[in-house]
Amino acid sequence: MKLKTLRKALAVTLALAVGLTPLTPLLHGVVAASLTGGSLALSSSVPSAASTSYTFTFSNITLSSTKCIQVIFSTTATGTSMPTGMTTSGASLSGTSTYMPTPASWAIASTTPGTVKVTFATGETPAGATARTLVLGGITNGSVAETGYFAQFSTYGNVDCATSPLDTGTTNYIYTTGQAVTLTVDPALAFTIDLLAGSQLVNGVTTTVASTDGTIPFGTVTASANSIAAHSLTVTTNAGSGYTVYTRYTQAPTNGSHPIDDWTGSNAAPTTFPAPGTEAFGYTTSSTSLSGTAARFSSAKFAAFTTSNAEVAHSTAAVSSENTKVAYQVGIAGTTPAGTYNNSTVIFTATPAY
């Protein structure tokens, strides 16, 4: 018993004399240095995620010729059983790795499930001892979430990945189930029709009278001067496919049995409004993004109102405070019967496209 005790004490004394600590691992009877600052980052921690990248970072690296870097993924800190569902056979070495000066010179293989070996028979000395990375891609994560696993990282001065150990370090990692995000956004539409004062330029024509919020008061019209009014239309919507604003009227302005003639231009093919002296009533729009021929109303082209909806503003995407101006023009002839013309209402409808 005394001889055993003496031998044990002598072994501890010898270990302390050559600078070993009880935590320093022994590989094949040779001391390997302990890496520090170890970390392992996964590009995805979701269980069973394919093509995941594993980025190892270590410091306190031994600056001598390295020929093998080995990683063992395991369920315990010193075991060899890899996590359930994990696949390493497709492992690849990323060129962003900094552990070795020229990653392209190194080969990678995983012939034993859970063990990845990166080798270079010529060997290379790490360019620095601090914050060096090894990035392994093409790995399929294990299938079990919220269970701690280990990655045993070791380097060797021999391509056999067994002899001439250099450094070793172990990191811990865990897979976590992704958290599905859901939310609801309610459909939204805001549509306003605002008055425009006189002397406002709208698509090449200038208003001669002011509109109100709810009326188009042309006033007294003569055969020598047409009357022009306008409104400003503003749309805000979160509709992914945009919106369309349509216009129509209930009927032409009428005095007794005589309606004001509609202009001959149409929404699909608007034309220039006639000079004073011709009886006509129509509209134009400042929009240049209509469906079909987008800018067909440009250069003061006018169309006749009908009792069916016709497009005056359009967008194919959600918008915020998009503005379009619509002008109305009326002219009379010397033979247009005198009197007050009314009984006509212009209607705008904004329709979102979700």
C-alpha positions in Angstrom: 0.0 0.0 0.0 2.8 2.4 0.8 4.6 1.7 -2.5 1.3 2.3 -4.4 0.8 5.6 -2.6 4.3 6.7 -3.3 4.0 5.9 -7.1 0.7 7.9 -7.3 2.3 10.9 -5.6 5.3 10.7 -7.9 3.0 10.6 -11.0 1.1 13.7 -9.8 4.4 15.5 -9.0 5.8 14.7 -12.4 2.6 15.9 -14.1 2.8 19.2 -12.3 6.5 19.5 -13.2 5.8 19.3 -16.9 2.9 21.7 -16.8 -0.1 19.3 -17.1 -3.5 19.9 -15.5 -6.1 17.3 -14.6 -8.4 18.8 -17.4 -5.8 18.4 -20.2 -6.9 15.5 -22.4 -4.4 12.7 -23.4 -4.6 11.4 -26.9 -2.7 8.1 -27.5 -0.6 9.0 -24.5 0.4 12.4 -25.9 -0.8 15.7 -24.5 -3.1 17.9 -26.7 -3.5 21.6 -26.0 -6.9 22.9 -24.9 -8.6 25.3 -27.3 -10.3 28.3 -25.7 -13.1 30.7 -26.7 -15.0 27.8 -28.4 -18.3 28.4 -30.1 -20.5 26.7 -32.6 -23.0 28.6 -34.7 -25.6 26.9 -36.9 -27.1 28.5 -40.0 -30.4 26.9 -38.9 -31.2 25.3 -35.6 -34.5 23.7 -36.9 -34.6 19.9 -36.4 -34.0 17.9 -39.7 -33.0 21.1 -41.6 -30.9 20.1 -44.6 -27.8 21.8 -45.9 -27.1 23.4 -42.5 -23.7 25.1 -42.0 -21.9 24.6 -38.7 -19.3 27.3 -37.9 -16.7 26.5 -35.3 -14.6 29.3 -33.7 -11.6 28.7 -31.5 -8.6 30.5 -30.0 -5.4 29.4 -28.3 -4.5 27.5 -31.4 -1.2 25.6 -31.7 0.8 27.3 -34.5 2.4 24.2 -36.1 1.8 22.2 -39.2 -1.8 20.8 -39.1 -2.8 17.9 -41.4 -6.1 16.8 -39.9 -9.1 18.5 -38.3 -11.7 16.1 -37.0 -15.2 16.8 -35.6 -17.2 14.2 -33.8 -20.9 15.1 -33.3 -22.2 13.1 -30.3 -24.8 12.8 -27.6 -22.2 13.1 -24.8 -19.1 15.1 -24.4 -16.8 12.1 -25.0 -19.0 9.6 -26.8 -19.3 8.7 -30.5 -23.1 8.2 -30.8 -24.4 11.0 -33.1 -27.7 12.8 -32.6 -30.8 10.9 -33.9 -31.6 11.8 -37.5 -28.4 13.7 -38.2 -26.6 13.1 -41.5 -23.0 14.1 -42.1 -22.3 12.2 -45.3 -22.8 15.3 -47.4 -20.5 17.5 -45.4 -18.6 20.1 -47.3 -15.8 22.6 -46.4 -16.6 26.2 -46.9 -13.9 28.5 -48.4 -14.8 31.0 -45.7 -13.0 28.9 -43.1 -10.0 30.7 -41.6 -8.5 27.8 -39.5 -6.4 26.9 -42.5 -4.7 29.4 -44.9 -5.9 27.7 -48.1 -9.2 25.8 -47.5 -9.4 24.7 -51.2 -6.3 22.5 -50.6 -8.0 20.4 -48.0 -10.2 17.4 -48.5 -13.3 16.5 -46.5 -14.9 13.1 -45.8 -17.4 11.5 -43.4 -17.2 7.8 -43.9 -18.2 7.2 -40.3 -21.7 8.7 -39.5 -21.3 11.7 -37.2 -17.6 12.0 -37.7 -16.2 14.6 -40.2 -12.5 14.6 -41.2 -10.8 17.5 -43.0 -7.3 16.6 -44.2 -4.3 17.9 -46.1 -1.3 15.6 -46.4 1.1 18.5 -46.9 -0.2 20.3 -43.9 -0.6 24.0 -43.1 0.1 26.1 -40.1 -2.8 28.3 -39.0 -2.2 31.9 -39.8 -3.2 33.0 -36.3 -3.9 31.6 -32.9 -7.1 33.6 -32.2 -10.7 33.4 -33.5 -10.1 30.9 -36.3 -13.1 29.4 -37.9 -14.0 26.1 -39.5 -17.2 26.2 -41.5 -18.8 22.8 -42.4 -21.8 22.9 -44.8 -24.1 20.3 -46.2 -25.1 18.7 -42.9 -28.6 17.6 -42.1 -29.6 18.4 -38.5 -30.7 15.8 -36.0 -34.4 15.4 -35.6 -34.8 15.9 -31.8 -35.4 19.4 -30.5 -34.4 20.9 -27.1 -31.8 18.3 -26.3 -28.2 19.2 -25.7 -25.6 17.7 -28.1 -21.8 18.0 -28.4 -19.2 18.6 -31.1 -15.7 17.3 -30.2 -13.2 19.3 -32.2 -9.6 18.1 -32.5 -6.5 18.7 -34.7 -3.5 16.5 -35.6 -0.1 16.8 -37.1 -0.7 13.6 -39.0 -3.2 12.9 -41.8 -4.4 9.7 -40.0 -6.4 11.9 -37.6 -5.1 9.8 -34.7 -1.5 10.4 -34.0 0.5 13.7 -33.3 -2.5 15.4 -31.6 -2.3 19.2 -31.5 -5.4 20.8 -30.1 -8.8 19.8 -28.8 -12.0 21.5 -27.6 -15.6 20.6 -27.1 -18.7 22.7 -27.8 -22.3 22.2 -26.9 -25.3 22.9 -29.2 -29.1 22.3 -29.3 -31.8 22.1 -32.0 -34.9 24.2 -31.5 -38.2 24.0 -33.3 -39.0 27.1 -35.4 -41.8 29.3 -34.2 -44.4 29.8 -36.8 -45.5 33.4 -37.2 -49.0 34.4 -38.1 -50.8 37.7 -38.2 -53.8 39.2 -39.9 -54.0 42.6 -41.7 -57.5 43.9 -42.3 -58.3 45.2 -45.8 -58.1 49.0 -45.9 -59.5 51.6 -48.4 -59.7 55.3 -48.1 -61.3 57.4 -50.9 -61.9 61.1 -50.8 -63.3 63.5 -53.4 -62.2 67.1 -52.8 -63.2 70.3 -54.5 -60.9 72.2 -56.9 -60.9 76.0 -57.3 -61.1 77.9 -60.5 -58.0 78.5 -62.6 -56.6 75.0 -61.8 -54.8 73.1 -64.6 -56.1 69.6 -65.1 -54.7 67.5 -67.9 -54.2 70.4 -70.3 -57.4 72.4 -69.5 -57.9 75.1 -66.9 -61.0 75.2 -64.7 -63.2 78.2 -65.1 -65.4 77.6 -62.0 -64.8 76.1 -58.6 -66.4 72.8 -57.7 -67.8 72.1 -54.2 -67.7 68.9 -52.2 -70.9 67.5 -53.7 -71.7 69.7 -56.7 -70.4 70.6 -60.2 -71.8 74.2 -60.5 -71.0 75.2 -64.1 -72.9 78.5 -63.7 -74.2 80.4 -66.7 -72.7 78.9 -69.9 -72.7 80.8 -73.2 -72.0 79.7 -76.8 -68.8 81.7 -76.7 -67.2 80.2 -73.6 -67.3 76.6 -72.4 -67.4 76.0 -68.6 -64.9 73.7 -66.9 -65.0 72.3 -63.3 -63.0 69.5 -61.6 -62.6 67.4 -58.5 -59.5 65.9 -56.8 -59.7 62.1 -56.1 -57.4 60.5 -53.5 -57.0 56.8 -52.8 -55.2 54.9 -50.1 -55.4 51.1 -50.0 -53.4 48.1 -48.9 -54.9 46.0 -51.6 -52.1 44.0 -53.1 -53.4 44.3 -56.7 -54.2 48.0 -56.4 -57.5 49.6 -57.2 -59.7 51.2 -59.9 -61.9 54.3 -59.7 -64.8 54.3 -62.0 -67.2 57.1 -63.0 -70.7 57.3 -64.5 -73.7 59.6 -64.5 -77.4 59.1 -63.8 -78.3 60.9 -67.0 -77.3 64.0 -69.0 -78.1 67.4 -67.6 -81.7 68.1 -68.7 -84.0 71.1 -69.1 -87.5 69.8 -69.6 -87.3 67.4 -72.5 -83.9 68.7 -73.8 -80.7 67.0 -72.5 -77.3 68.4 -73.2 -75.6 66.3 -75.9 -72.9 63.9 -74.8 -69.5 64.4 -76.3 -68.6 61.9 -79.0 -65.4 60.7 -77.5 -65.5 57.4 -75.4 -63.5 56.2 -72.5 -61.6 53.7 -74.7 -61.0 56.4 -77.3 -61.3 59.9 -75.9 -61.0 62.9 -78.3 -60.3 66.7 -78.1 -63.3 68.6 -76.8 -64.8 71.0 -79.3 -64.4 74.8 -79.3 -67.1 77.0 -77.9 -70.3 76.9 -79.9 -70.9 73.1 -79.9 -73.3 71.5 -77.5 -71.4 68.8 -75.6 -70.7 67.4 -72.1 -67.8 65.1 -71.1 -64.9 64.4 -68.7 -61.2 64.0 -68.7 -58.7 62.4 -66.2 -55.2 63.2 -65.3 -54.4 59.5 -64.8 -51.7 58.1 -67.1 -51.8 54.6 -65.6 -55.2 53.3 -66.8 -55.6 49.7 -67.9 -55.4 49.3 -71.6 -53.9 52.4 -73.2 -52.6 53.9 -70.0 -52.3 57.5 -71.0 -55.1 57.7 -73.5 -56.6 60.9 -71.9 -53.3 62.8 -72.2 -53.3 66.2 -74.1 -56.8 67.2 -73.0 -58.8 64.3 -74.4 -62.4 64.0 -73.3 -65.0 61.2 -73.2 -68.7 61.1 -72.9 -70.3 60.0 -69.6 -72.5 57.0 -69.7 -74.7 55.2 -67.2 -72.1 52.4 -67.0 -68.9 52.6 -65.0 -65.8 53.8 -66.9 -62.3 53.9 -65.6 -60.7 57.2 -64.6 -57.9 56.0 -62.1 -56.1 52.8 -61.8 -53.1 51.1 -60.0 -51.8 47.6 -59.9 -50.3 47.8 -56.4 -51.1 49.2 -53.0 -50.9 53.0 -52.8 -50.8 55.7 -50.2 -52.6 59.0 -51.0 -52.5 58.6 -54.8 -54.2 61.6 -56.4 -56.0 61.9 -59.7 -57.9 64.9 -61.0 -61.0 64.6 -63.1 -62.3 67.6 -65.0 -65.8 68.1 -66.5 -66.5 70.4 -69.5 -69.8 71.6 -71.0 -70.4 73.7 -74.1 -73.6 74.9 -75.7 -74.7 75.9 -79.2 -76.5 79.1 -80.2 -79.6 76.9 -80.6 -79.4 75.2 -77.1 -82.8 75.9 -75.4 -82.6 78.4 -72.6 -83.3 77.3 -69.1 -81.8 75.5 -66.0 -80.2 72.1 -66.7 -80.1 69.7 -63.8 -81.3 66.2 -62.8 -77.8 64.8 -63.5 -75.4 63.3 -60.9 -71.9 62.2 -61.5 -70.9 59.2 -59.4 -67.4 57.9 -58.6 -66.7 54.3 -57.3 -63.4 53.1 -55.9 -62.9 49.4 -56.0 -59.8 47.7 -54.4 -58.3 44.5 -55.9 -57.1 42.2 -53.2 
